[in-house]
Amino acid sequence: MRRLLSACIASLLLYVAVFDFLLDRPLSLGQPRTQLDAAIARGRTIDGPKLVIIAGSNGPFSHRCETIEPILTIPCANAGVAVGISLDYMFARWKPLLHPGDIVYLPLEEAQYTLPPAASHLGPDAAIMARHDWVTLSELPPSRWIAAFFAFDPRAGIMSLIETALVATGFHDPRAEAEGTTNVWGDHVGHTVARAAPNAAMLAMVSPVHATAVQVRTQAAGQQLPAFLDWAARHQVRTIGGLPTGFADSPIPSDTLAAIRAMFESHGALFLDPPNHARYPRHAFFDTADHLNEPAQIAHSRMIAEALRTILAPAIAAAGSPPRP
């Protein structure tokens, strides 16, 4: 029994040493980590009131702070990363940078409302925290600690070795040429109509899966989002719910939309539902139903900015902050 127990402890220590200190995923996890860190860095440079857009990849692909900022005349940071990054991790990273007078716009994807709590604990952020961000991990509940430190499996180990070897040998990541890049605001740029053309046939075949009202109320977002909205209200941070972009021929079910609106409004947040409900024809998208192509992204951002300006006119006038580069 003693030998068995010793072997188990040794295996556990070896697992922790290998996955939490040695191995890494510089390609698959490096991109979202770099993107989030860059948005946080921008947030730190802004003095005075600011607008922060928090979502999944719908944030940077379908919204453009570069366009929104001069319309609202306050600095803007696009903090959207990927739909798999859990909301509680995003909120924990941004809370220290949010101050009275700040505005957080949350056009969350429907997939974020469907994510079960257990799956939310095992998203990419679990591995990122275990390997690179123990500070944020320590601020989350103990259940997140366990999930983070045991978020790896044999496949993760194999992929870590492959990705590390690719980077060490000068592997050129082709994603920028195929999809575009990120600007200083955190917006995705360069996802042009021409680059979207190879995706047209696939987009024509996609059948979006919509969240249900029950999922909105009971899954991970239904637990994590209200807690953040309540925190924001206590700290005089203005929160505004929004809708993700999607296909005009596949609208969000009315009961789902009502549940999303109710979640925000019941916790003191405003809710922005644009006239087109953020729905666009399929040719306006880049590669998924959450990602507008660049011209549509700019047009959508202008519409959202004008709507936000109407809602926030008193706060913006009081802030009197010029746009930042």
Backbone hydrogen bonds, N-H to C=O, Kabsch-Sander energy under -0.5 kcal/mol:
donor,donor_aa,acceptor,acceptor_aa,energy
5,L,1,M,-2.7
6,S,2,R,-2.6
7,A,3,R,-2.5
8,C,4,L,-2.1
9,I,5,L,-2.3
10,A,6,S,-2.6
11,S,7,A,-2.4
12,L,8,C,-2.2
13,L,9,I,-2.6
14,L,10,A,-2.3
15,Y,11,S,-2.5
16,V,12,L,-2.4
17,A,13,L,-2.6
18,V,14,L,-2.5
19,F,15,Y,-2.7
20,D,16,V,-2.1
21,F,17,A,-0.7
22,L,17,A,-0.8
22,L,18,V,-0.9
23,L,18,V,-3.3
29,L,25,R,-1.8
30,G,25,R,-1.1
31,Q,27,L,-1.1
33,R,29,L,-1.8
34,T,30,G,-2.7
35,Q,31,Q,-2.5
36,L,32,P,-2.5
37,D,33,R,-2.6
38,A,34,T,-2.2
39,A,35,Q,-1.9
40,I,36,L,-2.4
41,A,37,D,-2.5
42,R,38,A,-2.1
43,G,39,A,-2.4
44,R,40,I,-1.9
45,T,41,A,-0.9
45,T,42,R,-0.9
46,I,42,R,-0.6
46,I,43,G,-0.9
47,D,45,T,-0.6
51,L,75,P,-2.8
52,V,103,I,-2.7
53,I,77,A,-2.4
54,I,52,V,-0.6
54,I,105,Y,-2.4
55,A,53,I,-0.5
59,G,56,G,-1.8
61,F,57,S,-2.3
62,S,58,N,-1.7
63,H,59,G,-1.3
67,T,64,R,-1.0
68,I,64,R,-2.3
69,E,65,C,-3.0
71,I,67,T,-0.7
71,I,68,I,-0.5
72,L,68,I,-2.2
73,T,69,E,-2.1
74,I,69,E,-0.8
77,A,51,L,-2.6
78,N,185,W,-3.1
79,A,53,I,-2.3
79,A,77,A,-0.9
81,V,55,A,-1.2
85,I,82,A,-1.5
90,M,86,S,-1.9
91,F,87,L,-3.1
92,A,88,D,-2.1
93,R,89,Y,-2.0
94,W,90,M,-1.8
95,K,91,F,-2.5
97,L,94,W,-1.8
98,L,94,W,-0.6
98,L,95,K,-1.4
101,G,236,Q,-2.4
102,D,99,H,-2.5
103,I,50,K,-2.9
104,V,238,R,-2.9
105,Y,52,V,-2.5
105,Y,103,I,-0.5
106,L,240,I,-2.7
108,L,106,L,-1.6
112,Q,109,E,-0.9
113,Y,109,E,-0.7
113,Y,110,E,-1.1
114,T,110,E,-0.8
115,L,111,A,-0.7
120,S,116,P,-2.4
121,H,117,P,-1.7
122,L,118,A,-0.6
122,L,119,A,-0.9
123,G,120,S,-1.0
126,A,123,G,-1.7
127,A,123,G,-0.8
128,I,124,P,-2.1
129,M,125,D,-2.8
130,A,126,A,-2.2
131,R,127,A,-1.8
132,H,128,I,-2.9
133,D,128,I,-0.8
133,D,129,M,-1.1
137,L,133,D,-1.7
138,S,134,W,-2.2
139,E,135,V,-0.6
139,E,136,T,-1.2
140,L,136,T,-0.6
140,L,137,L,-1.3
144,R,141,P,-1.8
145,W,141,P,-0.9
146,I,142,P,-2.0
147,A,143,S,-1.8
148,A,144,R,-2.3
149,F,145,W,-2.5
150,F,146,I,-1.3
151,A,148,A,-1.3
157,G,153,D,-1.8
158,I,154,P,-2.3
159,M,155,R,-2.9
160,S,156,A,-2.1
161,L,157,G,-1.8
162,I,158,I,-2.2
163,E,159,M,-3.1
164,T,160,S,-2.5
165,A,161,L,-2.1
166,L,162,I,-2.4
167,V,163,E,-2.4
168,A,164,T,-2.2
169,T,165,A,-1.6
170,G,167,V,-1.5
171,F,166,L,-2.7
173,D,171,F,-0.7
176,A,173,D,-0.6
178,A,174,P,-1.7
179,E,175,R,-3.1
180,G,175,R,-0.5
180,G,176,A,-2.0
181,T,189,V,-2.1
183,N,187,D,-2.4
186,G,183,N,-1.4
188,H,60,P,-2.1
189,V,181,T,-3.2
192,T,190,G,-1.9
196,A,192,T,-1.5
197,A,193,V,-1.0
197,A,194,A,-0.6
199,N,196,A,-2.0
200,A,197,A,-1.7
203,L,199,N,-2.8
204,A,200,A,-2.0
205,M,201,A,-0.8
205,M,202,M,-1.0
206,V,202,M,-0.9
210,H,208,P,-0.5
216,V,212,T,-2.2
217,R,213,A,-1.6
218,T,214,V,-1.9
219,Q,215,Q,-2.4
220,A,115,L,-2.5
221,A,112,Q,-0.6
222,G,219,Q,-0.6
223,Q,219,Q,-0.7
223,Q,220,A,-1.4
224,Q,220,A,-2.8
225,L,221,A,-2.3
227,A,223,Q,-0.8
228,F,224,Q,-1.6
229,L,225,L,-2.6
230,D,226,P,-2.4
231,W,227,A,-2.0
232,A,228,F,-2.9
233,A,229,L,-2.2
234,R,230,D,-2.0
235,H,231,W,-1.6
236,Q,233,A,-1.1
237,V,232,A,-2.9
238,R,102,D,-2.4
238,R,236,Q,-0.6
240,I,104,V,-2.6
241,G,270,L,-3.0
242,G,106,L,-1.9
246,G,278,A,-1.8
248,A,280,Y,-2.3
250,S,247,F,-1.6
257,L,253,P,-2.6
258,A,254,S,-2.3
259,A,255,D,-1.8
260,I,256,T,-2.4
261,R,257,L,-2.5
262,A,258,A,-2.5
263,M,259,A,-2.0
264,F,260,I,-1.6
265,E,261,R,-2.8
266,S,262,A,-2.5
267,H,264,F,-1.4
268,G,265,E,-1.4
269,A,264,F,-2.2
270,L,239,T,-2.2
272,L,241,G,-3.0
273,D,271,F,-0.6
277,H,274,P,-2.4
279,R,276,N,-1.9
280,Y,246,G,-2.6
284,A,281,P,-2.2
285,F,282,R,-1.7
286,F,291,H,-3.3
291,H,288,T,-1.2
292,L,290,D,-0.6
293,N,284,A,-3.0
294,E,191,H,-2.6
297,Q,293,N,-2.8
298,I,294,E,-2.3
299,A,295,P,-2.1
300,H,296,A,-3.0
301,S,297,Q,-2.3
302,R,298,I,-2.0
303,M,299,A,-2.0
304,I,300,H,-2.6
305,A,301,S,-2.8
306,E,302,R,-2.4
307,A,303,M,-2.1
308,L,304,I,-2.9
309,R,305,A,-2.6
310,T,306,E,-1.7
311,I,307,A,-2.0
312,L,308,L,-3.1
313,A,309,R,-0.7
316,I,312,L,-2.9
317,A,313,A,-2.4
318,A,314,P,-2.0
319,A,315,A,-2.1
320,G,316,I,-2.5
